Amino acid sequence: MKNIVSISNARKDLPKMIKELQKNPETVFLVQVRNETIAEIRSSKRLVEPGEAVQKLIRLRQKVSTLPKGKTEEPISKKVKDYLYGKETG
């Protein structure tokens, strides 16, 4: 969730913002000066653990890897756009 705050309110409400970040680490405060975002205040807690993305990709690779009979390997690198964006229709 993103919240827009002015620089003066950010100075005044910093303790409240910190408490909110402790409760909800996904919260982001956008600090604005004259309707221009100049900073973001967010939690330093990681929402994703290190290595989690790689593990998800490995599981996805195993799930997607339905090979034709007799074939032992599928070269994803040759079809990377198909895997990322789906097969083109046309």
N, C-alpha and C positions, 0 to 999 in steps of 0.2 A: 504494500500500500504506500503510495507517495502522497506526501503532504507538502504544500507550498507555504513557506513562511517568509516574512520580510526579515531583513537583517536586524532591525530593531527588536522585533518579536523574538528572533532567535537568541539574541543577547539576553532578553528578559526571561524567556521561557526555557533556557537550556536545561535546568534541573528536571523540568517536566518531560522534556524531550528524551533525556537520558533514561528516565524511568520507563517511558513508553518503549524505548529500544530494548530495555531489559525484559519487558513483558512480551514484546513482539519483535523478534530480531529481523523479520522481513520488512519492517517499516523503514521508509526512506524519507528524510526531510530535505526538500529542495529549498535552499536559501536564495532569495531573490533581492536584487537591488534594481529599482526602476524597471520592474517586470522582466529582468534578465536573470536567469539562473546562473549564480556564480559559484555555488558549492552544493555538495550533498553531504548530509550527515546520516550515516548508517551504522549498524552494528558491526563490530569486528568479528562476531561469531560467524563461523562458516556455516552456510546452509547446506553445503555439499561437502562430504568428507573427501580427503585426498584419495584418488584411485577409484572413486565411486563411478565416475563416467566411464573409465576403462572397463570396469567390471560389467556395466550395463551394455557397452558395445560388444563385449565378448559373448554375453548371453544372447544378445540380438543376433550376432553372427551365427551362433549355434542354432538358434531358432529358425532363421531365414535359410540356413544352408540345407535345403532339400535338393539333393543332387540326383541327376538321372542315373539309372542303373549302370554300374560299371565305371562311373566317373568318380574319382577320389577327391578332387579339389575343384573349387570354383574360383576363378581369378576375379575377385571383387575390384582390384585396381583397374582392370580393363573396362569395368561397367560401373565405375564409381558414381556417375551422374544418375544412372538408373536406380541405384540404391539410395541415393540422397534425395532425388526429386521424383522418383517413379518413372516408369517407362513412358516414352513419348508416344502420343497417339497422333496419327495423322497420316 
